[in-house]
Amino acid sequence: HLFALCLIWVKLFIMGAGISKITGAIAELGRANAQSKDTKRKLRLVMQQAGLGKDASSRMLHFALHAASRKRATIVEPAIFGLLSSTMANELIVSQRVRTLTLHPLFRHIKDKHPKIFSTLCGAFAPHVYADNEEVFAKGTLSERMYVTCSGTFIFDAGGASPDERATTIDGVTWLCEVSLFARTVHKGSLATRNFAESLTLTCIDLETCVRTSPACIGTIYHYARGLLPLVDKEHHDLLDMQMSHMALESALRSKVQDFHPVRFILFDEPLEFSRVIAAARSSKPATVPLLMEQVLSFFPEVAQGLGIYSSLNMEAERRRSTCALSSVMMLLCDRYDFFVQEQPERSRITTCQWAKLQDLMQWLDPSADMVHVALAFLSIRGLTKSASVLSAMGGSRLSVEDVLLSITEEADMVPSCTMLSDSQLDLLRQSIRLHVVFNFVQFLQGENSPSQVAAFQEMVAAEGHMACKVYLLQVVGMVCGIRGDEQPECPLFLGARNAEMLITGLDVFRHIETSSPQAIYWNFIAIRAQQLSLSTRSAEDFVFARLACLTRSHGPQLRQVEEAWKRLSHIEREALADLMLADGVAQQNLILKFLPAFFAGAVNNPHVGLHSSLVVLVDVLERLMASAFARTRSQKSLVVNVQSLAVFAEKARCASVFLAVPSYISFHEKTSEVAVVVATAHAQRASQRTWADQSAQEVALMVRRLRRQLTGSQVYRATHNALATSHAALAPSGSVGRQLGITLAADTLRL
């Protein structure tokens, strides 16, 4: 009995579930029927008021009901569509149209090589529903869009002599008026429907909007159009044979290979690899250098004048800088001093002694052909990160240069230089870019960063490998050489004698990056730079002043101005700056001020500001920052502070009082990995004022902070100063620099 009862309950449950589904289906049919009745009622009301006849009313009702049913089947209601994310919505559209669009060879190729572009294209196609015997386009009208027939029957009239010659029945998927995407034409035939039918359309403007973020995809479509148009009969171009599209795509792919890969060189009788070009360049005679340089540059089509990506993006200055960087690295590798300095002014030209040191460094790097290829590829694409189009394609303008470069390497077919790299070379390129993420070598040369960043670089080198480090340093050489490349792309004007000395010193200490401490690397560089500038390194304050000289990019007579500004500071202000300059971020917490050299440069070059005022303002900003929550609650050793806003203000200020009051009008905003110092908008607008009445409240607060600063000591500075003073008396002058700061480097590094 219990079993029978259970069986009855199960049967009832199953029957209930079935009845529920039937009820739901009936309700759904009822809603659809109600919608149909409502549509009929509204249309009848409109047609009655318009006075249409019975036949016309019946035909319109039939079409409206068909269109409504197709819309419910293929188009999601806006209320439901709004619940989906943009990615999910795109996936839905792609799933609906992918089978139709990939029947065309060009769009199938775009789907395989550029899936993001294909997803955008799927959404760009506009759907259309036609009634029976409806005209789609007429002969002699302007051809403005491409048509893709999806369902129903179409009749294409080609305008031939007899009805049999001109009438073509189209069932299923067919592509018409494709030429309208690439040229302005008029229809040579007409298209109409036989029964209810549907199509998708795409205009040339929509196509351009979809592909504008991918130079590689633009190149494919460009070569496809160049291959297709010569095959088209001008009198019969509305309906093309699909075989033409296949032939045009094959021609486009061959054209891209010829554009991106040099087929034949003058010195050789067969296609050449990059390694053979490098070998030939290193063993060539001076007379063949221009020819070999032309061959090397042909491996990097981005920099081609008038044809490359830089030219298409109107980035001529960046193209010239990249060309200069590529040429300079090749001249260094080939030991071509005469070509390297041929455009440099004689009084500031790099010396033969410095050239010999650079050659010694090149021998230490000992780059293989793969390493050179990767380094030059990096230099050829780095300037693209300044393009708004490239930034938009990679995800937005807030990305760093390195993040954009990594995104470009993940989509290697976006730029031709990356398409010519093997998988191992692409991996090496990504490794070197990740080194740029953690360490900026140009900032190191200016004394802008700290030993903590050297430590982070050492950790990354241990993870990425010794080869990636050498590629990174080779890339740095090219970047420095290309700084003024927009003025002269054939010669590195920036790397004259003074800047070459700084670069050589930085590269020389980095020979020991894997064997010495970060403090040793950093402070030996500062010590050597100090001796090159004839500065003392006997005390902690001497090292502070030497680093300040690096930050202000001072040399020769300019050092006297720095010294005068330093002496005008109070003892407590010098101590506060010493805290900033000496803390290494490894043993003590420190602040890393981004754009600090730009801040000093703007102040020095501004006669209304000057270096002394900038130092006073910097001390005030540091005090406010240390009293803020960012400094009190931070757990990491190093805090990056972006002072770009102050740098801009120092350059634009036209009144000393306005500039000196700026610490009272700043705020701190935390970003992803740094704290930004932001000048208040109201005060930033005062930069152009030549006179300014003091604001009492802000001035009093600033004076109180300065008085309070004079009452506090500097523990880091005092501890360092006492330790150095104790040890200095017992140390020999020749080795005092290294031993005072706890530095142990190889003897050849300290040799000046």
C-alpha positions in Angstrom: 0.0 0.0 0.0 2.8 2.4 0.9 4.5 1.7 -2.5 1.3 2.3 -4.3 0.8 5.6 -2.5 4.3 6.7 -3.4 3.8 5.7 -7.0 0.6 7.7 -7.1 2.3 10.8 -5.7 5.1 10.5 -8.3 2.6 10.2 -11.1 0.7 13.2 -9.8 4.0 15.2 -9.5 5.0 14.4 -13.1 1.5 15.2 -14.4 1.6 18.5 -12.5 4.9 19.4 -14.0 3.6 18.6 -17.5 0.4 20.5 -16.9 2.5 23.5 -15.7 4.6 23.4 -18.9 1.5 23.2 -21.0 -0.1 26.0 -19.1 3.1 28.1 -19.6 3.2 27.4 -23.3 -0.5 28.3 -23.6 0.1 31.5 -21.7 3.0 32.3 -24.0 0.9 31.7 -27.1 -1.8 33.8 -25.5 0.5 36.7 -25.0 1.8 36.3 -28.6 -1.7 36.2 -29.9 -2.7 39.2 -27.8 0.3 41.1 -29.2 -0.8 40.1 -32.7 -4.3 41.2 -32.1 -3.2 44.5 -30.6 -0.9 45.0 -33.7 -3.8 44.2 -36.0 -6.1 46.5 -34.1 -3.7 49.5 -34.2 -2.9 48.9 -37.9 -6.6 48.6 -38.9 -7.3 51.8 -37.1 -4.5 53.6 -38.9 -5.5 52.2 -42.3 -9.1 53.0 -41.8 -8.3 56.6 -41.1 -6.0 56.6 -44.2 -8.8 55.2 -46.3 -6.8 52.2 -47.7 -8.5 49.5 -49.7 -9.0 46.0 -48.6 -6.2 44.4 -50.6 -3.6 47.0 -49.5 -4.8 46.6 -45.8 -4.5 42.8 -46.0 -1.0 43.0 -47.5 0.2 45.5 -44.9 -1.2 43.4 -42.0 0.4 40.3 -43.3 3.8 42.0 -43.6 3.6 43.6 -40.2 2.8 40.3 -38.5 5.6 38.6 -40.3 8.1 41.4 -39.4 7.0 41.3 -35.7 7.5 37.6 -35.5 11.0 37.8 -37.1 11.8 40.7 -34.7 10.8 38.6 -31.7 12.9 35.7 -33.0 16.1 37.6 -33.8 16.2 40.9 -31.8 16.3 41.0 -28.0 14.0 43.5 -26.4 15.8 46.6 -25.1 14.8 45.9 -21.5 16.3 42.5 -21.6 19.3 43.5 -23.7 20.1 46.2 -21.2 20.6 43.5 -18.5 23.6 42.1 -20.5 27.1 43.4 -20.4 28.6 44.9 -23.6 30.7 41.8 -24.0 27.8 39.4 -23.6 25.7 41.5 -26.0 28.4 41.3 -28.6 28.6 37.6 -28.1 24.9 37.3 -28.7 25.1 39.3 -31.9 28.1 37.4 -33.2 26.4 34.0 -32.5 23.4 35.2 -34.6 25.5 36.4 -37.6 28.8 34.5 -37.6 27.5 31.7 -40.0 26.2 34.2 -42.5 29.2 36.6 -42.5 32.0 34.0 -42.5 30.7 32.7 -45.9 32.6 35.6 -47.3 36.4 35.0 -47.5 37.4 38.5 -46.3 35.2 38.5 -43.2 36.2 34.9 -42.5 39.9 36.0 -42.5 39.1 39.0 -40.2 37.3 36.6 -37.8 40.4 34.3 -37.7 43.1 37.1 -37.5 41.2 39.9 -35.8 38.4 38.5 -33.6 37.8 41.8 -31.8 37.3 43.6 -35.1 35.0 40.9 -36.3 32.9 41.2 -33.2 32.5 44.9 -33.8 31.7 44.3 -37.5 28.9 41.9 -36.6 27.2 44.7 -34.6 27.7 47.2 -37.4 25.6 45.3 -39.9 22.1 46.7 -40.0 19.1 44.2 -40.4 16.3 44.9 -42.8 13.0 43.2 -43.5 11.2 43.5 -46.9 7.7 42.8 -48.1 6.9 40.8 -51.2 7.6 42.6 -54.5 9.4 45.4 -52.7 12.3 47.2 -54.4 15.6 47.1 -52.5 17.6 49.3 -54.8 17.1 50.7 -58.3 19.3 51.0 -61.3 21.1 54.3 -61.7 21.0 55.2 -58.0 24.0 55.8 -55.8 25.5 52.6 -54.3 25.9 53.4 -50.7 26.1 50.0 -48.9 26.8 46.3 -49.3 23.9 43.9 -49.1 23.9 40.4 -47.6 20.7 38.4 -48.4 19.8 36.2 -45.4 16.3 34.7 -46.1 13.5 34.9 -48.7 13.8 35.2 -52.4 15.2 38.2 -54.3 15.2 39.0 -58.0 18.2 40.8 -59.4 17.7 42.5 -62.7 21.1 43.1 -64.4 19.6 45.2 -67.2 20.5 42.8 -70.0 19.0 42.6 -73.5 16.5 39.9 -72.7 14.6 39.0 -69.6 16.5 35.6 -69.4 19.8 37.4 -69.5 19.1 40.0 -66.9 16.9 38.3 -64.3 18.7 36.3 -61.5 16.8 34.6 -58.7 18.7 34.8 -55.4 17.9 32.3 -52.6 19.9 32.0 -49.4 23.1 34.0 -48.6 24.5 36.2 -51.4 26.7 39.3 -51.3 25.8 42.3 -53.5 27.3 45.8 -54.1 30.6 44.9 -52.3 32.4 47.5 -54.4 30.5 50.3 -52.6 32.7 49.7 -49.6 35.8 50.8 -51.6 34.6 53.1 -54.4 31.8 55.5 -55.2 29.6 53.9 -57.8 26.0 53.7 -59.1 23.9 50.6 -59.3 24.0 49.0 -62.8 21.0 46.8 -61.9 18.1 46.6 -59.6 17.1 44.3 -56.8 13.6 43.4 -55.6 12.0 40.8 -53.4 9.6 38.0 -54.6 8.3 37.3 -51.1 9.0 38.3 -47.5 12.8 38.6 -47.2 15.6 39.8 -44.9 19.1 41.2 -45.5 22.0 42.8 -43.6 23.7 46.0 -44.9 27.1 47.6 -44.2 28.2 51.1 -45.3 31.8 52.1 -45.9 31.7 54.5 -43.0 30.6 51.7 -40.6 33.5 49.6 -42.0 36.0 52.4 -41.4 34.7 53.0 -37.9 35.1 49.3 -37.0 38.6 48.7 -38.3 40.2 52.1 -37.6 41.9 50.8 -34.3 43.8 48.0 -36.1 46.4 49.1 -38.6 47.0 45.4 -39.6 43.4 44.9 -40.4 43.3 48.2 -42.4 46.3 46.9 -44.4 44.5 43.7 -45.2 41.4 45.4 -46.4 43.4 48.0 -48.4 45.3 45.3 -50.3 42.1 43.3 -50.7 40.4 46.3 -52.3 43.4 46.8 -54.6 43.2 43.2 -55.7 39.4 43.2 -56.1 38.7 46.4 -58.1 40.8 45.4 -61.2 38.8 42.2 -61.4 35.4 44.0 -61.5 33.5 44.6 -64.7 32.5 48.3 -64.5 29.1 47.4 -66.1 28.3 44.5 -63.9 29.7 45.1 -60.4 26.5 44.8 -58.3 26.6 41.0 -58.2 30.1 39.5 -58.2 31.3 36.0 -58.4 32.6 34.8 -55.0 35.7 33.5 -56.8 36.8 37.1 -57.3 36.7 37.7 -53.5 38.9 34.6 -53.0 41.4 35.8 -55.6 41.5 39.3 -54.1 42.1 37.9 -50.6 45.0 35.7 -51.8 46.5 38.8 -53.6 46.1 40.8 -50.4 47.9 38.3 -48.3 50.7 38.1 -50.8 50.9 41.9 -50.9 51.2 42.1 -47.1 54.0 39.6 -47.0 55.9 41.6 -49.7 55.3 44.8 -47.7 56.4 43.4 -44.4 59.2 41.1 -45.5 62.0 42.2 -47.8 62.0 39.7 -50.7 65.5 40.4 -52.1 68.5 42.5 -51.1 71.0 44.0 -53.5 74.0 42.3 -51.9 72.4 38.8 -52.0 70.6 36.7 -54.5 68.0 35.1 -52.3 65.5 36.1 -49.5 67.5 37.1 -46.4 67.1 36.6 -42.7 67.8 39.3 -40.1 70.7 37.4 -38.7 72.5 37.5 -42.1 71.8 41.2 -42.4 73.5 41.7 -39.0 76.4 39.6 -39.9 76.9 41.5 -43.1 76.6 44.8 -41.3 79.2 44.0 -38.7 81.7 42.9 -41.4 80.9 45.5 -44.0 83.1 48.3 -45.3 82.1 52.0 -44.6 81.0 52.5 -48.2 78.2 49.9 -47.8 76.9 51.2 -44.5 74.0 53.3 -46.0 72.9 50.4 -48.1 73.0 48.0 -45.1 71.1 50.5 -42.9 68.4 50.6 -45.6 68.2 46.9 -45.5 68.0 46.8 -41.7 65.2 49.4 -41.6 63.2 47.4 -44.2 62.6 44.8 -41.4 60.7 47.5 -39.5 58.0 48.8 -41.9 56.5 51.1 -39.2 59.2 53.7 -39.8 58.9 53.7 -43.6 58.5 57.3 -44.7 55.0 57.9 -46.2 54.0 54.2 -46.1 54.5 53.1 -42.5 52.1 53.1 -39.5 53.7 56.3 -38.1 53.0 58.2 -41.4 49.5 56.9 -41.6 48.9 58.1 -38.0 50.5 61.5 -38.8 53.3 60.9 -36.2 56.3 62.1 -38.3 58.2 63.3 -35.2 58.0 59.9 -33.6 58.9 58.2 -36.8 62.1 60.2 -37.1 62.9 59.5 -33.4 62.4 55.7 -34.0 64.6 55.9 -37.1 67.3 57.7 -35.3 67.2 55.1 -32.5 67.4 52.2 -34.9 70.3 53.8 -36.9 72.3 54.7 -33.8 72.2 51.2 -32.4 73.3 49.8 -35.7 76.2 52.3 -35.9 77.3 51.3 -32.4 77.1 47.6 -33.2 79.0 48.1 -36.4 81.6 50.4 -34.8 80.9 53.3 -37.3 82.1 56.3 -35.4 82.3 58.5 -38.5 78.7 57.9 -39.4 77.6 58.3 -35.8 79.0 61.8 -35.3 78.8 63.1 -38.9 75.9 65.6 -38.0 76.9 66.4 -34.4 78.4 69.9 -33.7 82.1 69.6 -33.4 82.4 71.3 -30.0 79.9 69.0 -28.4 80.6 65.8 -30.4 81.1 62.5 -28.6 84.9 61.9 -28.2 86.9 59.0 -29.5 87.7 58.0 -25.9 84.0 57.9 -25.1 83.3 55.9 -28.2 85.9 53.3 -27.2 84.1 53.0 -23.8 80.8 52.5 -25.6 82.4 49.8 -27.8 83.7 48.1 -24.7 80.1 48.1 -23.3 78.8 46.7 -26.6 81.4 43.9 -26.3 80.2 43.2 -22.8 76.6 43.1 -24.0 77.7 40.8 -26.9 74.1 40.8 -28.4 73.2 37.9 -30.7 71.2 38.5 -33.8 68.0 37.6 -32.0 68.7 40.1 -29.2 69.4 42.9 -31.7 66.2 42.0 -33.6 64.2 42.2 -30.4 65.8 45.4 -29.3 65.2 47.1 -32.6 61.6 45.9 -32.8 61.0 47.5 -29.4 62.5 50.8 -30.6 60.4 50.7 -33.8 57.1 50.3 -32.0 57.6 52.3 -28.8 56.6 55.6 -30.3 53.2 54.2 -31.3 52.2 54.3 -27.6 51.8 58.1 -28.0 49.0 57.6 -30.6 45.4 58.2 -29.4 44.2 55.6 -31.8 46.6 52.9 -30.5 45.8 53.8 -26.9 42.1 53.5 -27.7 42.6 50.1 -29.4 44.6 48.8 -26.4 42.0 49.8 -23.8 42.3 53.5 -22.9 44.6 56.5 -22.3 45.3 55.6 -18.7 47.5 52.7 -19.6 51.3 53.1 -19.2 53.6 52.9 -22.1 54.8 49.4 -21.0 51.2 48.2 -20.7 50.4 49.3 -24.2 53.5 47.6 -25.5 52.7 44.4 -23.8 49.2 44.5 -25.3 50.7 45.1 -28.8 52.9 42.1 -28.4 49.9 40.0 -27.4 48.3 41.0 -30.7 51.4 40.5 -32.7 49.7 40.9 -36.1 48.8 44.5 -35.1 52.3 45.8 -36.2 54.5 44.3 -38.9 57.7 44.3 -36.8 56.1 41.8 -34.4 54.9 39.6 -37.1 58.5 38.9 -38.2 59.5 37.8 -34.7 59.5 34.1 -33.7 57.7 33.0 -30.6 60.9 32.9 -28.6 61.8 36.4 -29.8 58.3 37.6 -28.8 58.8 36.1 -25.3 62.2 37.9 -25.0 60.5 41.2 -26.1 57.9 40.8 -23.4 60.5 40.0 -20.8 62.4 43.2 -21.6 59.2 45.3 -21.5 58.5 43.9 -18.1 61.9 45.2 -17.0 60.9 48.7 -18.2 57.8 48.4 -16.0 59.8 48.2 -12.8 62.8 50.4 -13.7 63.2 53.6 -15.7 66.9 53.9 -16.7 66.6 57.5 -17.9 65.2 58.4 -14.4 68.2 56.6 -12.9 70.6 58.7 -15.0 68.9 61.9 -13.5 69.0 60.6 -10.0 65.2 60.6 -9.9 64.7 57.1 -8.6 66.2 55.3 -5.6 68.1 52.1 -4.6 64.7 50.5 -3.9 63.9 50.6 -7.6 67.3 49.2 -8.3 66.4 46.3 -5.9 63.1 45.8 -7.7 65.0 45.6 -11.0 67.4 43.0 -9.6 64.5 40.9 -8.6 62.9 41.2 -12.0 66.2 40.3 -13.7 66.5 37.2 -11.6 63.0 36.2 -12.8 63.3 37.2 -16.5 66.9 36.2 -17.1 70.3 37.7 -17.9 69.5 37.9 -21.7 66.4 40.1 -21.1 68.6 42.4 -19.0 71.1 42.9 -21.8 68.3 43.5 -24.4 66.8 46.1 -22.0 70.2 47.9 -21.8 70.5 47.9 -25.6 67.0 49.3 -25.8 68.0 52.0 -23.3 70.9 53.0 -25.5 68.6 53.4 -28.5 66.0 55.4 -26.5 68.6 57.9 -25.3 70.0 58.2 -28.9 66.6 58.9 -30.3 65.6 61.7 -27.9 66.4 64.5 -30.5 65.8 62.3 -33.5 62.9 64.5 -34.7 65.6 67.1 -35.5 68.0 64.8 -37.3 67.0 61.1 -37.8 70.3 60.1 -39.3 72.4 61.1 -36.3 71.9 61.1 -32.5 72.3 64.8 -31.7 71.4 64.2 -28.0 74.2 61.8 -27.3 77.0 64.4 -27.4 80.0 64.3 -25.1 78.2 65.4 -22.0 75.2 63.1 -22.2 77.4 60.2 -23.4 79.5 60.5 -20.3 76.4 60.2 -18.1 75.1 57.2 -20.2 78.4 55.4 -20.1 78.6 55.8 -16.3 75.1 54.4 -15.8 75.8 51.4 -18.1 79.1 50.8 -16.5 77.7 50.4 -12.9 75.0 48.2 -14.3 77.5 45.6 -15.3 77.4 44.6 -11.6 73.6 44.5 -11.4 73.6 40.8 -10.6 76.5 40.8 -8.2 76.2 44.0 -6.1 73.7 45.5 -3.7 71.2 48.1 -4.9 72.8 50.7 -2.6 76.2 49.9 -4.2 74.9 50.3 -7.7 73.0 53.6 -7.0 75.5 55.5 -4.8 78.5 54.5 -6.9 76.7 56.1 -9.8 76.1 59.3 -7.8 79.7 59.3 -6.6 81.2 58.9 -10.1 78.8 61.6 -11.5 79.9 63.9 -8.6 83.6 63.4 -9.4 82.9 64.0 -13.1 81.2 67.3 -12.1 84.2 68.1 -9.8 82.0 67.9 -6.6 83.1 66.6 -3.2 81.9 63.3 -1.8 83.3 63.5 1.7 80.0 63.8 3.6 76.4 62.9 3.5 75.5 66.4 2.5 77.9 66.2 -0.3 76.0 63.2 -1.7 72.8 65.1 -1.3 74.2 68.0 -3.3 75.6 65.6 -5.9 72.2 64.0 -6.4 70.6 67.5 -6.5 73.0 68.4 -9.3 71.8 65.3 -11.2 68.2 66.1 -10.6 68.6 69.7 -11.9 70.7 68.5 -14.9 73.4 71.0 -14.0 77.0 71.2 -15.2 79.7 73.7 -15.5 78.6 77.3 -14.6 75.1 76.0 -13.7 76.5 74.3 -10.6 77.3 77.7 -9.1 73.6 78.6 -9.2 72.7 75.3 -7.6 75.3 75.9 -4.8 74.0 79.4 -4.2 70.4 78.2 -3.9 71.5 75.4 -1.6 73.4 77.7 0.7 70.4 80.1 0.9 68.3 77.3 2.5 68.1 77.1 6.3 69.9 74.2 8.1 66.5 72.5 8.8 65.5 72.8 5.1 68.7 71.2 4.0 68.1 68.4 6.6 64.6 67.8 5.2 65.9 67.6 1.7 68.7 65.3 2.9 66.0 63.0 4.4 64.4 62.8 0.9 67.7 62.3 -1.0 69.4 59.8 1.3 66.6 57.4 2.2 67.0 54.3 0.0 63.7 52.5 0.3 65.4 49.3 1.3 66.6 50.0 4.8 64.4 53.1 5.4 61.1 54.2 3.9 61.5 56.8 1.2 59.6 59.0 -1.3 60.1 58.8 -5.0 59.1 62.0 -6.7 58.1 61.5 -10.3 58.7 64.5 -12.6 61.0 66.1 -10.0 63.7 67.0 -12.7 60.9 68.6 -14.7 59.8 70.6 -11.7 63.4 71.9 -11.2 63.8 72.5 -14.9 60.6 74.6 -15.1 61.7 76.6 -12.0 65.2 77.2 -13.2 64.1 78.3 -16.7 61.4 80.6 -15.2 62.9 84.0 -14.2 60.0 84.6 -11.9 60.6 81.4 -9.8 64.2 80.2 -9.7 65.8 77.1 -8.1 65.8 78.4 -4.5 62.1 79.1 -4.5 61.4 75.6 -5.9 63.5 74.0 -3.1 61.6 76.0 -0.4 58.2 74.9 -2.0 59.4 71.3 -2.2 60.2 71.3 1.5 56.7 72.6 2.3 55.1 70.0 0.0 57.1 67.2 1.7 56.0 68.4 5.1 52.4 68.4 4.1 52.8 65.0 2.5 54.4 63.4 5.6 51.6 64.7 7.7 49.0 63.2 5.4 47.3 59.9 5.8 49.1 58.5 2.8 52.5 58.7 4.6 51.2 57.7 8.1 49.4 54.6 7.0 51.6 53.2 4.3 53.2 49.8 4.8 55.5 49.7 1.7 59.0 51.0 1.9 58.7 53.3 -1.1 55.9 55.7 -1.9 55.7 57.1 -5.5 54.5 60.7 -5.6 53.7 62.4 -8.9 54.5 66.1 -8.9 53.7 66.7 -12.5 51.1 69.3 -11.6 53.7 71.3 -9.6 56.1 71.0 -12.6 53.6 72.6 -14.9 52.8 75.3 -12.4 56.5 76.1 -11.9 56.9 76.5 -15.6 53.8 78.8 -16.0 54.0 80.9 -12.9 54.5 84.7 -13.6 54.7 85.9 -10.0 57.0 84.7 -7.2 54.4 85.2 -4.5 51.9 83.0 -6.4 54.4 80.3 -6.7 55.6 80.4 -3.1 52.0 80.1 -1.9 51.3 77.0 -3.9 51.8 74.5 -1.0 48.7 76.0 0.6 46.6 75.1 -2.4 47.6 71.5 -3.1 45.8 68.2 -2.4 46.8 64.6 -2.6 45.0 62.0 -4.6 45.7 58.3 -4.5 45.9 56.5 -7.9 46.7 53.0 -8.8 50.3 52.8 -7.6 51.1 56.4 -6.7 50.0 59.6 -5.0 49.4 62.6 -7.2 50.0 66.2 -5.9 47.3 68.3 -7.5 47.3 72.1 -7.5 43.8 73.6 -6.9 42.1 74.8 -10.0 41.6 78.3 -8.6 45.3 78.7 -7.8 46.4 77.1 -11.0 44.5 79.8 -12.9 46.5 82.5 -11.0 49.7 81.3 -12.7 49.3 83.9 -15.4 48.9 86.7 -12.9 51.9 89.0 -12.5 50.7 90.4 -9.2 48.8 88.8 -6.3 47.5 90.0 -3.0 48.5 87.7 -0.2 45.7 85.5 1.2 46.1 85.9 5.0 44.7 82.6 6.1 46.7 80.5 3.8 49.9 82.6 4.4 49.6 82.2 8.2 49.1 78.4 7.9 52.2 78.2 5.7 54.3 80.3 8.2 53.2 78.1 11.1 54.2 74.9 9.2 57.6 76.5 8.4 58.1 77.4 12.1 57.1 73.9 13.2 59.5 72.4 10.7 62.4 74.3 12.3 61.6 72.8 15.6 61.8 69.2 14.4 65.0 67.2 13.7 65.9 64.9 11.0 66.6 61.4 12.4 67.7 59.8 9.1 70.0 62.6 8.2 71.6 62.8 11.7 72.1 59.1 12.0 73.7 58.9 8.5 75.8 62.1 9.1 77.1 60.8 12.5 78.0 57.4 11.1 79.9 58.9 8.2 81.6 61.5 10.3 82.9 58.8 12.7 84.2 56.6 9.9 85.6 59.3 7.7 88.7 60.2 9.8 90.0 56.6 9.6 89.4 56.0 5.9 91.8 56.6 3.0 90.5 59.2 0.5 90.8 56.9 -2.5 88.3 54.4 -1.1 86.3 56.6 1.3 83.3 57.0 -1.0 82.5 53.3 -1.3 83.3 52.4 2.4 81.4 55.3 3.9 78.1 54.3 2.3 78.6 50.6 2.8 79.4 50.1 -0.9 81.5 47.2 -2.1 81.9 47.2 -5.9 84.6 45.8 -8.1 87.7 48.0 -8.4 87.2 48.7 -12.1 83.8 50.3 -11.4 85.3 52.8 -9.0 88.1 53.6 -11.5 87.2 57.1 -12.8 
